[in-house]
Amino acid sequence: MIKFIQIKQVLRNKRFLMFTMFIPVTWYFLLYNLQHDLAPIILLGIAVFIGIIGNSLATFSKRISSNTEFYFFQSRISKYTIKKYFFDQGVVQLILNCLIFMVVLVSAILFFHLKPEYQLLEQFALLMTMGLYFSAIGFVMGTKLDSKIIDTVSFPIIIIAAMTIVPFSQMGSGNFINLISKAQMIFPGYYYNNLMQDIIGNNAVNSNDILLFIGTIILNVLPLYFLLPKDQ
């Protein structure tokens, strides 16, 4: 019941509809017309990522910041702890990210002639996992930062998050590119790109990339779990 109420609350939020539904479709449209050399599945992934990052690090974190005091109060008078709130919000975010994916996918099929292929299921699984990863970051941001501060810092943080995903190693070479690529290896976005390259090329997926993808998510999220506020 709580999850259903939270989803209804989000879907009534014009900020969510604008920044995590309309803008990803718009980005797909722009990329489709400007980047003719990119595979359609890559265009889809970029557009959905824009929606997921905006949903997790801007809309979601601000929603958490606005509601944290209420859930602190609820944790004092009931058994609904902050950690329970964290996991419930993870489920809500998963549903919302699925919605973002489906909206962009349906738009791409109807208006841009994207062919449904089995690779989309693999991409969907990877994107939803990345969505949970960014949602964990957004949740901690929401519990630690005031809403006004989130409005100020969310855009720079979104840019930094996007830079962990952009495959710089495929865009050029040089010491600076190599340095950025090395730094990216501590984040799951680097291995997401490797896995997607294998999927697009119909190659066998590298098991090391799968392990490193999962491992970097755990290593990045685990410290955040300990940053969750204690029930008051």
Secondary structure by P-SEA (a helix, b strand, c coil): caaaaaaaaaaacccccccccaaaaaaaaaaaaccccccaaaaaaaaaaaaaaaacccaaaaaaaacaaaaaaaaaaccccaaaaaaaaaaaaaaaaaaaaaaaaaaaaacccccccaaaaaaaaaaaaaaaaaaaaaaaaaacccaaaaaacaaaaaaaaaaaccccccccccaaaaaaaaaacccaaaaaaaaaaaaaacccccaaaaaaaaaaaaaaaaaaaaaccccc
